[in-house]
Amino acid sequence: MDANLLACNASTNAVGQVFNVATGHRFDLKETFHILKKLTGYSAEVQYAPERTGDVKHSLADISKAEKYLGYKPTVNFEQGLQQTVAWYRSQTQAAKV
């Protein structure tokens, strides 16, 4: 959300640009799974399968353009962001039950 608000006030140099918005640190799928497992209480284990065409092996969002044009700096780390996302989804589930 911070990046969206920054984009609203960005200079005209940012118009039409595409920006990566992330933490600027690499997390693989296995790490992400274990963090989500901890945050959600999920108890199943990973099931590995053969690699598929198009599978992304490595991903790291380069946020340097967002930093340059928007002044973007991450305000939460990856785990905190996932924790906030899980909390939001849980609140939506609870609200839908009411």
N, C-alpha and C positions, 0 to 999 in steps of 0.2 A: 504494500500500500504506500509506503514511503516513496518508492520510485515513481508511482503514479502521481503523487502530489508534487514531487519535484518536477516531473515532466510538464505539469500544468504551468509552472513558472519558469520553464527553461527558455533559453535564448532561441532565436530563430534558427540557429545552427543545429538544433535538435529536431527540427521539423522533418518528418519523413524518415527519420532514423529508426533502426531496430536495435533494442538494447537487451542484453542478458541481465537478468536480475536474480542474483543468487548470493551465496556466501563468499564465493571466490576460492573455495577449498573443495578438494575432490573427496567424494564419498562413493564407494562402490555399492552395488546392489546388496551384497551380503551384509555390509555394515548397516545399510538402511533398514534391511529386514530385521536385524537384531535390535536396532534402536526402536523400531515400531513394535516389535514383539514385547520389549520391556515396557513401553508406554501404554500398550493396549491390554497386556496380560494374555496375549495369544500364546497358546502352549504347543502348537504343532511345530514340527521341525521342517527345515528346508528340504524340498524334493528337487534333486538335480535331474536335468534332462539334457539330451544332446543339444549342442548349439544349433540355432536356427539362422537362416539367411536374414540379414537385417538386424540381428541382435547387436546392441550397442555394448562394446566391451569396456570402453573408457569414456567418461564424460566429465568435463570440467568447464563450467560456464566462465568465459572471460568477461569480467565485469569492468574492465578498464575503460571501455567506451561510455558506460553509464557513469562511471566516476568522473570522466573528463567533461562530458556534456551536461550531466544532470547534478553533479556533486554528490552522487549516490555513494553511501557507505552502509554496509550491512549493520543493522542494530541488534540483531539476535544471531546466535550461531545456528548451525543446521539442526541440532537436537532440540534447541528451544523452539525453533520454527515448527518442527514436526509436533512437538508437544502442544503448541498453540493450535495447530491444525487439528490434531486429534480432539482437543478440548472443544473446538468450534463444532466439529462434526457431531460430537456427543451432545452438545447443547441443542443442535438442530434436531437430532433424533428425539431428545426429550420433549422439545417443543412440539414436534409432530404428533407425539402420543397424547398430548393434552387436548 
